[in-house]
Amino acid sequence: MTRSAWTMLTTAVCVIFALLAGALAPGCREGPDKLVFGFVLTGDECWLDTAAAPLADGLSAELGITVEPFAFGSSAELLQGLRAGQVDIALLNPFAYVAARETGSVRVLLRCVRDGKDWWRSGIIALADGGPRTLEEVRGRAFAFVDPSSPSGYLFPLAHLLRSGLDPERDLGEVVFTGSQEEVVRAVLEGRVAAGVCREGARRSVYAEMRDVFKRVTVIAYTPPVPNRSVAVRAALRPDLVERIKQALLAVTAGGKGREAWKVMSGGCDGFVEAEDQDYDVIRETADILEMDMEILAGCGDQPDGRSGP
């Protein structure tokens, strides 16, 4: 065989292999031979076997299709997987969902329910006796947030304050970051700040050590409700398969091991409601007010204080 003929043959073989590799790449697959369920690992990896695997097994049995759980290190990585077509089903914080939606990667399916609510909110708290009663009365006084990366302890409350005409840099006195939701409650109780913001329910977390917390600390304002974490699917999936996935999720998480597994994976969520894209307009408004990139906000939603929300 001549050198030129050998070169042509080698080139042809390489092209064929390249075409086959492209056809089999996860981003190009169309057949439902396997579905990848992606989520962000935000805590102890031990629940990968105790929760993710049993849930995937249940979904596989319901669908008749292998469902493979895959843990990503961050929402940024999970978003890349969705955009590449390598993830079919995803558990997303609301920022990450909106970021994926902006590129047409996903469609939202279900929103998680926790303690009877499919949303969460933060409360601005103050002393019931002698503390401020309105946001206007907070002006010029010491104020506590949780952490600059906390959605419930900073980002959404900050947007709400700005929307209400209060700029923390200009209109508040000393601004402190306590590092935890519970510490905000303690800072208010101890008089270190006039008011602070924490996730609704934070007072319950300190009730064991401060039995009079509900009498001494009151909520003077709430942020708008924020959607809990949601299940979304790859936008290119067939509508009939999407409906089957939804029904399978509802069936598997309705009771037994599937329900317990889902509670662990979702941070205590115990049900679903139907979700629509407009449910997440509050996320878009917050990003606009804060002038922050949705990709950055998606990473903030991975914080431990938002296992069932951002």
C-alpha positions in Angstrom: 0.0 0.0 0.0 1.4 3.4 -1.0 2.0 6.1 1.7 -0.8 8.3 0.3 -3.3 5.4 0.3 -2.3 4.5 3.9 -2.8 8.2 4.9 -6.3 8.3 3.3 -7.3 5.0 5.0 -6.1 6.2 8.4 -7.9 9.5 8.0 -11.1 7.7 7.1 -10.9 5.4 10.1 -10.3 8.4 12.4 -13.3 10.2 11.0 -15.6 7.2 11.5 -14.5 6.8 15.1 -15.0 10.5 15.7 -18.5 10.3 14.3 -19.3 7.3 16.4 -17.9 9.0 19.5 -20.0 12.0 18.9 -23.1 9.9 18.4 -22.6 8.1 21.7 -21.5 11.2 23.7 -23.9 12.0 26.6 -24.7 15.4 25.1 -26.0 13.8 21.9 -28.0 10.9 23.2 -31.7 10.8 22.5 -32.7 7.3 23.5 -33.9 6.6 27.0 -31.5 3.8 27.7 -30.3 5.6 30.8 -31.3 8.7 32.7 -28.8 10.6 34.8 -30.2 12.2 38.0 -27.8 15.0 39.0 -27.6 16.8 42.4 -25.2 18.9 44.4 -23.5 17.2 47.3 -23.6 19.7 50.1 -22.8 17.6 53.1 -21.7 14.2 54.3 -21.1 11.7 51.4 -22.5 8.8 53.4 -26.0 9.4 52.1 -24.9 8.6 48.5 -25.5 4.9 49.2 -28.3 5.3 51.8 -30.4 7.8 49.9 -29.4 8.5 46.3 -29.0 4.8 45.3 -32.4 3.6 46.8 -34.2 6.6 45.2 -32.6 5.8 41.8 -33.4 2.1 42.1 -37.1 3.0 42.8 -37.2 5.3 39.8 -35.6 2.7 37.6 -38.2 0.2 38.6 -41.1 2.6 37.9 -39.8 3.8 34.6 -38.3 0.6 33.3 -35.2 2.7 32.5 -31.9 2.7 34.4 -31.7 5.9 36.5 -28.1 6.7 37.6 -27.5 9.2 40.4 -24.5 11.5 40.0 -23.2 13.9 42.7 -21.7 17.2 41.6 -19.4 19.3 43.7 -21.2 22.5 43.0 -24.2 24.0 41.2 -21.8 25.4 38.6 -20.7 21.8 37.7 -24.3 20.6 37.6 -25.2 23.4 35.3 -22.4 22.5 33.0 -23.7 18.9 32.9 -27.2 20.1 32.1 -26.0 22.3 29.3 -23.9 19.5 27.8 -26.9 17.2 27.8 -25.2 14.9 30.3 -27.9 15.2 33.0 -31.5 14.4 32.4 -33.1 15.0 35.9 -31.7 17.5 38.4 -32.4 18.7 41.9 -31.7 22.5 41.7 -31.7 25.4 44.1 -33.9 28.2 42.6 -31.0 30.4 41.4 -29.5 27.4 39.6 -32.8 26.6 38.0 -33.2 30.2 36.6 -29.6 30.1 35.4 -30.2 26.8 33.5 -33.6 28.1 32.2 -31.9 31.2 30.7 -29.9 29.0 28.4 -32.9 26.8 27.5 -31.3 23.7 29.2 -34.2 22.7 31.4 -37.9 22.8 32.2 -39.1 22.9 35.7 -41.2 19.9 36.9 -41.9 19.9 40.6 -41.2 22.0 43.6 -40.3 20.5 47.0 -42.6 20.8 50.0 -41.2 21.1 53.5 -43.3 21.5 56.6 -46.4 22.0 54.5 -44.8 24.8 52.4 -43.3 24.9 49.0 -41.5 28.1 49.8 -39.4 29.7 52.5 -38.8 33.3 53.6 -36.7 35.3 56.0 -37.8 37.5 58.9 -36.4 40.7 60.2 -36.4 40.4 63.9 -36.2 42.8 66.9 -36.9 42.9 70.6 -40.6 42.8 71.4 -40.0 45.2 74.2 -38.3 48.5 73.2 -37.1 47.4 69.7 -38.0 48.9 66.4 -41.4 48.1 65.0 -41.0 49.0 61.3 -38.2 48.9 58.8 -38.1 52.7 58.9 -37.3 52.5 62.6 -34.3 50.4 61.9 -32.7 53.2 60.0 -29.4 54.3 61.6 -29.2 51.4 64.0 -27.0 48.3 64.4 -28.2 45.4 62.2 -27.1 41.8 61.9 -26.9 39.6 58.8 -25.8 35.9 58.7 -23.1 35.8 56.0 -22.5 37.6 52.7 -23.1 34.3 50.7 -26.2 33.3 52.6 -29.4 33.6 50.5 -31.7 33.6 53.5 -29.4 35.5 55.8 -28.2 38.2 53.4 -29.1 38.1 49.7 -32.9 38.1 49.7 -33.1 40.3 52.8 -30.7 42.8 51.2 -32.8 42.9 48.1 -35.9 43.4 50.3 -34.3 46.3 52.2 -33.2 48.0 49.0 -36.7 47.5 47.6 -38.1 49.1 50.8 -35.8 52.2 50.5 -33.1 51.1 52.9 -29.5 50.9 51.7 -27.4 49.2 54.4 -24.2 51.0 53.5 -26.0 54.4 53.7 -29.0 54.0 56.0 -28.0 51.5 58.7 -25.7 51.9 61.6 -23.1 49.2 62.3 -23.6 46.1 60.1 -22.4 42.8 61.5 -22.3 39.3 60.1 -22.8 36.7 62.8 -22.0 33.6 60.8 -25.2 31.6 61.7 -28.9 32.0 61.8 -29.1 31.3 65.5 -26.4 33.8 66.3 -28.5 36.6 64.7 -31.3 35.7 67.2 -28.8 35.8 70.1 -27.4 39.1 68.9 -30.9 40.7 69.0 -31.7 39.1 72.4 -28.4 40.3 74.0 -28.9 43.8 72.6 -25.8 43.7 70.4 -27.9 44.9 67.5 -31.3 46.6 67.2 -32.5 44.2 64.6 -31.3 41.4 62.4 -32.4 39.0 59.7 -32.6 35.2 59.7 -34.5 32.5 58.1 -38.0 32.0 59.4 -37.9 29.3 62.0 -34.5 30.3 63.4 -36.1 31.3 66.7 -37.2 27.6 67.1 -33.5 26.6 66.8 -32.6 28.5 70.0 -35.8 27.7 71.9 -34.2 24.9 73.9 -31.7 27.3 75.5 -33.9 30.4 75.5 -37.5 29.4 76.4 -38.8 32.9 76.2 -37.4 33.7 72.8 -40.8 33.9 71.1 -42.0 36.4 73.8 -38.8 38.5 73.7 -38.1 38.5 69.9 -40.7 39.5 67.3 -40.7 39.6 63.5 -41.2 43.1 62.2 -41.0 42.3 58.4 -40.8 39.3 56.1 -39.1 38.9 52.8 -41.2 37.7 49.8 -41.6 33.9 49.6 -38.8 32.1 47.8 -39.4 28.8 46.0 -37.9 25.7 47.6 -35.5 23.5 45.7 -37.0 22.1 42.5 -36.8 19.1 40.2 -36.2 20.0 36.6 -35.6 17.9 33.5 -33.5 18.3 30.4 -35.5 20.4 27.9 -34.9 18.0 25.0 -36.6 15.0 26.7 -39.8 13.9 25.0 -43.0 15.2 26.7 -44.3 11.7 27.3 -41.1 10.7 29.0 -41.2 13.9 31.1 -44.7 13.0 32.3 -43.5 9.5 33.1 -40.6 10.9 35.2 -43.0 13.1 37.1 -45.3 10.3 37.9 -42.5 8.0 38.9 -41.1 10.7 41.3 -44.5 11.1 42.9 -45.0 7.4 43.2 -41.5 6.6 44.6 -41.5 9.4 47.1 -45.1 8.8 48.3 -44.0 6.4 51.1 -41.5 3.7 52.3 -37.8 3.8 51.5 -38.3 6.1 48.6 -39.9 8.8 50.8 -37.2 8.5 53.4 -34.4 8.6 50.8 -35.9 11.7 49.3 -36.1 13.4 52.7 -32.4 12.8 53.2 -31.4 14.0 49.7 -33.6 17.1 49.8 -32.9 18.2 53.3 -36.3 17.2 54.8 -38.7 17.8 52.0 -41.7 15.5 52.2 -43.7 16.2 49.1 -44.1 18.0 45.8 -46.3 20.6 44.1 -46.4 21.4 40.4 -44.0 24.1 39.4 -44.2 26.8 36.7 -41.4 29.0 35.4 -43.2 32.2 36.6 -42.9 31.0 40.2 -39.2 32.0 40.0 -39.7 35.6 39.0 -38.7 36.6 42.5 -35.3 35.1 41.8 -34.9 37.2 38.7 -36.0 40.4 40.5 -33.5 39.7 43.3 -30.7 39.3 40.8 -31.7 42.5 39.0 -31.8 44.5 42.3 -28.5 43.2 43.5 -27.0 43.4 40.0 -25.4 40.0 40.4 -24.8 37.3 37.9 -27.2 34.4 38.2 -24.3 31.9 37.9 -22.7 33.4 41.0 -26.0 33.4 42.9 -26.5 29.7 41.9 -23.4 28.8 43.9 -24.7 30.8 46.9 -27.7 28.5 46.9 -25.4 25.6 47.8 -24.9 27.0 51.3 -25.9 24.7 54.1 -28.6 27.0 55.4 -30.6 26.3 52.3 -30.8 22.5 52.0 -34.5 22.7 51.0 -34.1 26.1 49.5 -31.2 28.3 48.4 
